[in-house]
Amino acid sequence: MATRQRKTLTASDYKEKLEKAKATIKALEEKAFAGELDEIIKGHNLGSMYVEIRAKVDRSVTDIAILNAIAKALGMKRMDIKQAEAKTRAPRKPKEK
């Protein structure tokens, strides 16, 4: 026989469950449409367009600046492209004997 009583869920509990479910659905949608996006991007020669732009600008202009300019030209208001420093691992600690 069960001795533990079941907890009655409150509105806030249901809201938390709903937020988790929404996050799960969003992740699934991203995975579902990733293949379609890849096919669309491959079909539009974006790589060759980028190489053409890169050839026309000064060598001192970074790739990040070019991508930010493209995003701005396309009207993407909240697009901010940054390059993070490469993560390094901590050096291995010597073994104590």
N, C-alpha and C positions, 0 to 999 in steps of 0.2 A: 504494500500500500504506500502511496506517495505521501510523504510527510511535509514536503515543501509546498507552500502556497504559490499560486501563479500571480505575478505582478500585473496589475491593471495598467495598461499604457495610457499615458496622458497625451494631450495635444502636442506638447513639446517633444515627447518621444516619437510621435508620428512625424513631426516636422524633421527631426534628425534622420529618421529612416528615409523620408522623401528626399532630403538633400543627398544622402548616400546613393540612393537609386538614380537621381539625376546625374551625379558624377559618373556612375557606372555606365549609364546610357550614353553620355557624352564620349567617354573613352571608347565604347563600342562603335559609335558612329565614326570617330576618327579612324579606327582600324578598318571599318567597312569601306570607307571612301578613299583610303590611302592608295589603293591600286588604281582607282579611276583617276586620281590626281596625277599619279606617276605617268599614266598613259597620255593624259592631256598635255603634260609638260614635255614629254618626249616628242610628241607630235608637232610642237611649235618651235623647235630649234632655238630654244632660249639660250642654250650654251653657245651657239655660234653668234647670237646677237650680243651676248656678254663679251665674247672674245673680240668682236668688232668694236664695241665701245671701248674696251681696254686698250686696243691698238690706237685709237684716236686720241686718248687723253695722255697727259704727261705721266711719266713713270713714277713720279713721287706720289701720285694719287693712290690711296689704298683701296683694296677690294671692298672694304667695309663702307668707305665713302661712296663708291660707285653704287653699291646695293642700296644704301640710304637714299641716294639721288633717284634711283629707279623707283623706289617705294614712294618717294615724295611726288614724282612725276605722275605716277599712277593714281595718286589721291588717297593713299593709305595713311590716314591721319595718325594712328597710334602705333605705327611700325617703327621700332627702334632696334637696329641691328648693332650688336656689340660683339667684340671678340674677347673672350675670357682668356686669362693666362692659363697656360698648360698646367694641369695639376701634377704635382710631383709627390712621390711617396716619401715618407720619412725614412731616413737612413736606417739600415738594419742595426739593431742594438747588439753589441758584442755579447756573446754568451759568457756567463759567469761560471767558473769551475768550482 
